[in-house]
Every structure is written in C-alpha cells, then in structure tokens.
C-alpha cells in the first residue's frame, strides 16, 4: 500500500513522505505496518505478518509504480491511494473528483464493466490507466513509440478495445515514468489482408482485433472534464487534447 495512517496524528501519510522512525497503521485493518523504502523500488507500506486484509494482497512492482506515478502526474491536486468506494478499493482518487484504476494484468470485459459501474454508482467517473505492456507487449513508452512509428499492427485485448471505444477513441497507457493518451486505429481491408498473409496473428486471435497505435503527447492538464461513455451507460474521464 502507498499510504497509511500515522499512529500519533491519525492522518493519512504517503509512503514517500513517511519517516523511518514513525509508527503507521493500515487503513483497512488498523494493524501496524512497516515502511519499505529502497533505491530501486517504490516506497510503500507492508504488513508485518500474514493477514486477510484486502490491502495485504500481493501487488506487482509494476502496478505499484503506476499508482505512484499518478501523484506526480496530477500534482498539485491531491491524490489518495487505496480509497474504499463501496465494497471495492480504487487505486487512486484525484481531488475527490474522479478515480483512477491502474491495470497491469489481464482483466475480463465483465470485470471492467463491473468495476466501472461500481465507481459510477458512488458518484465517481473513472480514468483507466493501462500498462503499456498490456497494449503492445513493450516495456516502455519509448519502445511503443518506435512500434507506432513503424505502422505495424498489434493485437489488442478485448477489455482495452472496449475501454477505447467507450472513451470515444482515447486510451491512456503508461510505463513507470510517464502516461500518454493514444488512439487505436482499425486496419483497412488491404492492411488486414496483408497482416493475414504475413501471419501476424495466431489462430486463437481474432484478426479484426488488430489495431495500429497512435501515441500523443500534447495534453492540457488543466482542461479536464467528465463525460458519459459512447453508449451513455458509464461515466469515464476524458482530457482536452491536441490530437
């Protein structure tokens, strides 16, 4: 977890601002937690022993890094981590206006819809932030830019395609250092035929799921607004961008 409560002040403290000699408790189970801080890992709190607390569930370093990056990206707005929204906990809550779900592993379409609907029911639009590895199997956005410039299509998972379409053709992807909007462009009939000839898809993959990636960097972070999804059944977050 990236934040805990100070035993003395009872205030939430981010792990990167915590003192090594301080005493902190878990926001979920109120048990004492220890500060984990190193040169090569994101500062975070961890339980001292095994527990059934939801916040003690294993978390990949990649997922933790995505959550940690949100604080720097959305500064000076307030970012809280692991906030309870109904029966679920969101990865981040920005200025009490919208939530961020960071996704570094596979996710079913039904779970994507259920999590988005849960947050919407409690009054929060959702910004889905996908690990770039989930989009194109590249470790960094720099590698993804090279792929995008080549024009080579990639197979995109169903939940990413749905999120892109519902968000009116905008998908947010990130590595451990930055986040960018991107657009997924369907292949033309000629490009799809060429992809089949070059066997760019395995037999288990639906060829029509191939997309070309267009990455953007221009972003007015001060021009944020919420909107209904394309089907008007969900509320997602969109930024004003120079596309």
TIKOLKOL-535728 format. One record per residue (C-alpha): residue in one letter; z, y, x. Coordinates in steps of 0.05 Angstrom, whole numbers, plus 5000, padded with zeros to 4 digits. Each point is the difference from the previous one (the first is absolute). Last residue first. Example, Ala and Ser with C-alpha at 12.3 -4.5 7.8 and 13.67 -1.06 7.14 Angstrom:
// residues 2
s514349795273/a501349314973/
//
This chain:
// residues 243
x437453064901/x504350625010/x506349744969/x504850194944/x504949434998/x500749454948/x506049634975/x499849444948/x502049974927/x497849384963/x496449834934/x495150585003/x494449515018/x498050445059/x507350125017/x503950594973/x501150585047/x505150305046/x499050605044/x500650195072/x497050615033/x504950145056/x497749405041/x492950285002/x496449405031/x493849955044/x500149335036/x495449554961/x498149285010/x493849694967/x500349244997/x494249564977/x501749484948/x499149264988/x503449744937/x493149844971/x499649425049/x505849644966/x503749645056/x501249255002/x493249875031/x501550465059/x496750685003/x496050335055/x495049444998/x494450425033/x495349844943/x505550144949/x501450685032/x492650174998/x499749834926/x506050454988/x496950565039/x493649954959/x503849984934/x504050615021/x507049905027/x506050294965/x503450605034/x507549985011/x502950685012/x505450195049/x506250435003/x503850025066/x506949825027/x502550075071/x504149685055/x501949284981/x493449874965/x498150294933/x495649934939/x499550414936/x494549824951/x495950504960/x494549824951/x503150244936/x506949735013/x498849434951/x493849795040/x503650025068/x506149644973/x495649464969/x496049915065/x506549965040/x502949484952/x493649585003/x499749955076/x494350355036/x494649625038/x497150455053/x493250345007/x497250255067/x498250734998/x501350075075/x503850654989/x504949644954/x501449475052/x501250525054/x504650384952/x503849354985/x501449915074/x503050705003/x503849854935/x503749455038/x501049254997/x493449834967/x499549454948/x495850434953/x504350214941/x506449615008/x500050175074/x499750744980/x506949924970/x499650264929/x503750604972/x500450014924/x502050674971/x503549914934/x501650474942/x507450004981/x502950084931/x504149364993/x494549644962/x495150215054/x504249655053/x499949354960/x492650074984/x498350055074/x504249395017/x497049594944/x492850205015/x500649825074/x503649364981/x494349804953/x494850165053/x503549555050/x502650285065/x498449815072/x504250325054/x500650705030/x501250394937/x503750664999/x501850234930/x501250754996/x503750334942/x498950664966/x503850644984/x507149895025/x498050395063/x496249395024/x503149324982/x498649445049/x499649245003/x501749924926/x505649564977/x499349614935/x504449884939/x499250724976/x498050435059/x504949875056/x498550405063/x498349625064/x498350645039/x501050734985/x495050535021/x501650744992/x494150475009/x499450335068/x496949535017/x495249534962/x496849685061/x506349945042/x504049664945/x494249564980/x499549725071/x506649634991/x497349614941/x493749795038/x504349805060/x504449564957/x494049644973/x497349885070/x506849775026/x500049474945/x505749994950/x504649424986/x504550084939/x506550365015/x498650574951/x500149504942/x507249815016/x500949255001/x503750045066/x499849715070/x504050385051/x500250675035/x495250344953/x494550425031/x498750745007/x493550305028/x497050385058/x492649805008/x498949565060/x497650075072/x505250475031/x505749704960/x504750134943/x503349514952/x506050324965/x504949514969/x501749894927/x506749974963/x499549734930/x498850474940/x495449484966/x493950444987/x500850655038/x502449615061/x505950305036/x500550435063/x505050135055/x498250485056/x500549885075/x492549935009/x498750634960/x494849994944/x494050484999/x494549485012/x503749524952/x499850514944/x506750194971/x502049994927/x506650364988/x506849664988/x503050505050/x504549515037/x496649334987/x493050295012/x495149694952/x493849635024/x492750155016/x494049645030/x501549304976/
//
